[in-house]
Structure formats: structure tokens, C-alpha cells
């Protein structure tokens, strides 16, 4: 699974943030969650196409 542009941007911003605080942690969590939801949407699309 590859990351799209917005997920790469979120991860790179979180990794290059000097503070290891809550903001960087939230950015990484948001990137992971968007990737997971993107995968679920792709899987649902695949299941719908197979069912037709």
C-alpha cells in the first residue's frame, strides 16, 4: 500500500517537527487513520465490483 500526497506530507511534517509533543503525535495518528480508511474504501469498492 502506498501513501498518497497528503499522507506523505503529514508524515514528513510530523517527522521533521522539532518537538516530539502532542502535535507531531496527532499528525502521525491522522496519517495512519487516513491510510487505513483509504484502504477500507478501496476494499469496499473491490467487493462491490466483484459482487456485480
C-alpha positions in Angstrom: 0.0 0.0 0.0 1.4 3.4 -1.0 0.7 6.7 0.6 -0.9 9.5 -1.3 0.4 13.1 -1.4 -1.5 14.3 1.7 -0.4 11.3 3.8 3.2 11.8 2.8 3.0 15.5 3.6 1.5 14.7 7.1 4.2 12.1 7.9 7.1 14.3 6.7 5.8 17.3 8.7 5.4 15.1 11.8 8.9 13.6 11.4 10.6 17.0 10.8 8.8 18.7 13.7 11.4 19.5 16.3 9.1 19.0 19.2 8.1 15.4 19.9 4.9 16.7 21.5 1.3 16.2 21.0 1.1 17.9 17.7 3.6 15.6 16.0 1.8 12.6 17.5 -1.6 13.8 16.2 -0.2 14.3 12.7 1.2 10.7 12.6 -2.1 9.3 14.0 -4.1 11.3 11.4 -1.9 10.0 8.6 -2.3 6.4 9.8 -6.0 6.7 10.2 -6.5 8.3 6.7 -4.4 5.5 5.2 -6.5 2.9 7.0 -9.8 4.5 5.9 -8.4 4.8 2.3 -7.7 1.0 2.4 -11.2 0.3 3.7 -12.8 2.3 0.9 -10.7 0.5 -1.7 -11.6 -2.8 -0.3 -15.3 -1.9 -0.2 -15.0 -0.8 -3.9 -13.4 -4.1 -4.8 -16.1 -6.1 -3.0 -18.8 -4.2 -4.7 -17.2 -4.7 -8.2 -16.8 -8.4 -7.5 -20.4 -8.7 -6.3 -21.8 -7.2 -9.6 
